[in-house]
Amino acid sequence: MVTLRLRRIIILQFWGWYYSGAVKSLVKIWKNFIIFVREYYSVSLLLRTLFYPWRRDATKYGRGFSFKNFFETLSFNLISRGLGFFIRSITIVIGLVCLLGVIILGFLALIIWLVLPVALLFFIIIGLLLLGG
């Protein structure tokens, strides 16, 4: 009698945990993954510095004026900014794709977590009906 009641209590506690505590933990883990990807790729910082020179590698024009030095410095600085724009753009795209992937996979994991017990019971019943019928 006591063991049957204890089993019922344990089963009810399990289902209470499965649909409340575990779901909260899953959402917390999902949120941590989103924060990690957001911080790792730092898309907002990359957007603010999109046209900055790559690795802050820029040359100063120096004193005096010479057409040769002016165009060398200008071309180097433009190439450095172009390279910075190109690499930051690729990193932004990769970061957004990863963020979208984490959001989609987290949503799918949550849906699977919620539906799995019902699906398992459904497939067990179908299996038993197929064996018996």
DRENSE-347513 format. One record per atom (N, C-alpha, C): residue in three letters; x, y, z. Coordinates in steps of 0.1 Angstrom, whole numbers, plus 5000, padded with zeros to 4 digits. Each point is the difference from the previous one (the first is absolute). Example, Ala and Ser with C-alpha at 12.3 -4.5 7.8 and 13.67 -1.06 7.14 Angstrom:
ALA513249435078 ALA499150125000 ALA500950125000 SER499650114993 SER500950115000 SER499250115008 
This chain:
MET500849885000 MET499250125000 MET500950135000 VAL501050005009 VAL500850125001 VAL500950014987 THR500549894995 THR500850004988 THR499250054988 LEU498849964999 LEU499150044989 LEU499850155000 ARG499750055012 ARG499850155002 ARG501350074997 LEU501149955005 LEU501350064997 LEU500450004985 ARG499649894993 ARG500250004986 ARG499250114993 ARG498850025004 ARG499150104994 ARG500650145003 ILE500550025012 ILE500650135003 ILE501250034991 ILE500849894999 ILE501350024992 ILE499650024985 ILE499049934995 ILE499650024986 ILE499550154998 LEU499150045010 LEU499550144999 LEU501150105001 GLN501049985008 GLN501150095002 GLN500850004987 PHE500249894994 PHE500849994987 PHE499350084990 TRP498749984998 TRP499350084989 TRP499950155003 GLY499950035013 GLY500150145004 GLY501350064997 TRP501149935002 TRP501350054997 TRP500250004985 TYR499549904993 TYR500349994985 TYR499450124993 TYR498850045004 TYR499350114993 TYR500150135006 SER500750015011 SER500350145006 SER501550025002 GLY500649935009 GLY501450025004 GLY500949984988 ALA499849894993 ALA500949964989 ALA499850104988 VAL498750044998 VAL499850104989 VAL500750145004 LYS499950035012 LYS500750135004 LYS501549994998 SER500549885004 SER501549984998 SER500350004985 LEU499249944992 LEU500350004985 LEU499950144994 VAL499150085005 VAL499950144995 VAL501250085005 LYS500449975012 LYS501250075005 LYS501349964992 ILE500149884997 ILE501249954992 ILE499950064986 TRP498850014994 TRP499850064987 TRP500450145000 LYS499650075011 LYS500350145001 LYS501550025001 ASN500749925008 ASN501450015001 ASN500749984987 PHE499549904991 PHE500649984987 PHE499850134991 ILE498850065001 ILE499850124993 ILE500950115004 ILE500250025013 ILE500950105005 ILE501449974996 PHE500449885000 PHE501449964996 PHE500350044986 VAL499049964991 VAL500250034986 VAL500050154997 ARG499150075007 ARG500050144998 ARG501350075005 GLU500549955011 GLU501250065005 GLU501349964992 TYR500049874996 TYR501149954992 TYR500250074987 TYR498950024993 TYR500250074987 TYR499850155001 SER499550055011 SER499950155003 SER499650084987 VAL498949964995 VAL499550064988 VAL499850155001 SER499550045012 SER499850155002 SER501350084999 LEU501049945006 LEU501350074999 LEU500650004986 LEU499849894993 LEU500549994986 LEU499250104991 LEU498750025003 LEU499350094992 LEU500550155003 ARG500350035012 ARG500550135003 ARG501350034994 THR500949894999 THR501350024994 THR500249944986 LEU498950004993 LEU500049934987 LEU501050064990 PHE500150135000 PHE500950074990 PHE501450045007 TYR500349955011 TYR501350035006 TYR501149924993 PRO501250055000 PRO501149924994 PRO500149865007 TRP500549904992 TRP500249875006 TRP501150005010 ARG499849965012 ARG500949995011 ARG500650145003 ARG499250104997 ARG500450145002 ARG501350034993 ASP500249944989 ASP501350014992 ASP499850114990 ALA500450125004 ALA499950124991 ALA501350085001 THR500350064989 THR501250085000 THR499750155000 LYS500950075006 LYS499850155001 LYS500650064988 TYR499550114996 TYR500550074988 TYR501450075002 GLY500350035012 GLY501450065002 GLY500050144997 ARG501250065002 ARG500250144998 ARG500450034985 GLY499750114996 GLY500250044986 GLY499049944991 PHE500250034987 PHE499049944990 PHE500849954988 SER499749874997 SER500649944989 SER498849914994 PHE499950024987 PHE498949924993 PHE500249855002 LYS501249964999 LYS500349865001 LYS499749955014 ASN500450065011 ASN499749965013 ASN498550025003 PHE499450104995 PHE498550025002 PHE499249884994 PHE500349964988 PHE499349894993 PHE500449875006 GLU501249985004 GLU500449875007 GLU499249995013 THR500050105008 THR499350005013 THR498549994998 LEU499450074990 LEU498649994997 LEU499649864996 SER500849954991 SER499649864995 SER500249905011 PHE501050015008 PHE500249905011 PHE498850015010 ASN499650125003 ASN498950025010 ASN498749954994 LEU499850034987 LEU498749954993 LEU500049855000 ILE501149944997 ILE500149854999 ILE499849945014 SER500550075010 SER499949955014 SER498550015005 ARG499450114996 ARG498550025003 ARG499249904992 GLY500349984988 GLY499349904992 GLY500149865005 LEU501249965004 LEU500249875006 LEU499349995014 GLY500050115008 GLY499250005012 GLY498549984998 PHE499550074990 PHE498649994996 PHE499749864996 PHE500849944991 PHE499849874995 PHE500049895011 ILE501050005009 ILE500149905010 ILE498950025011 ARG499750135003 ARG498950025010 ARG498649964994 SER499850034987 SER498849964994 SER499849855001 ILE501049924996 ILE499949865001 ILE499849955014 THR500650065009 THR499949965014 THR498550035005 ILE499550114996 ILE498650045004 ILE499049904994 VAL500249964987 VAL499149904994 VAL500149875007 ILE501249955003 ILE500249885007 ILE499450005014 GLY500250115007 GLY499450025013 GLY498550005000 LEU499450074990 LEU498550004999 LEU499549864997 VAL500749934991 VAL499649864996 VAL500149915013 CYS501150015007 CYS500149925012 CYS498950035011 LEU499750135001 LEU499050045009 LEU498649954996 LEU499750014987 LEU498849944995 LEU499949855003 GLY501249934997 GLY500049865003 GLY499849965014 VAL500650085009 VAL499849975015 VAL498550025003 ILE499450114995 ILE498650035003 ILE499149884995 ILE500249964987 ILE499249904994 ILE500249865008 LEU501349975002 LEU500349875007 LEU499450005014 GLY500150115007 GLY499550015014 GLY498449985000 PHE499450074990 PHE498549984999 PHE499749864997 LEU500749934991 LEU499749864996 LEU500349915012 ALA501050035008 ALA500349925012 ALA498950015010 LEU499550125002 LEU498950035009 LEU498749924996 ILE499750014987 ILE498849934994 ILE500149855002 ILE501249954997 ILE500249865001 ILE499949955015 TRP500650095009 TRP499949965014 TRP498650005005 LEU499150094995 LEU498650005004 LEU499249894994 VAL500349964988 VAL499249904993 VAL500549865002 LEU501249985004 LEU500649875000 LEU499249905009 PRO499650035012 PRO499249905008 PRO498849964993 VAL499250094994 VAL498849974993 VAL500349914988 ALA501050044992 ALA500449924989 ALA500449865003 LEU500849995011 LEU500449875005 LEU498949915003 LEU499050055008 LEU498849935003 LEU499249964988 PHE499950094990 PHE499349984988 PHE500749884992 PHE501350004999 PHE500749904993 PHE499949865007 ILE500050005013 ILE499949885007 ILE498649944998 ILE499050085000 ILE498649954997 ILE499949954986 ILE500550074991 ILE500049964985 ILE500749874999 GLY501249985007 GLY500849884999 GLY499249885006 LEU499350025011 LEU499249905006 LEU498949964991 LEU499350104994 LEU498949974991 LEU500549924988 LEU501250034995 LEU500549934988 LEU500449865004 LEU500549985012 LEU500349865004 LEU498849925003 GLY498950065005 GLY498849935003 GLY499149984988 GLY500150084990 GLY499050004990 GLY500449944987 
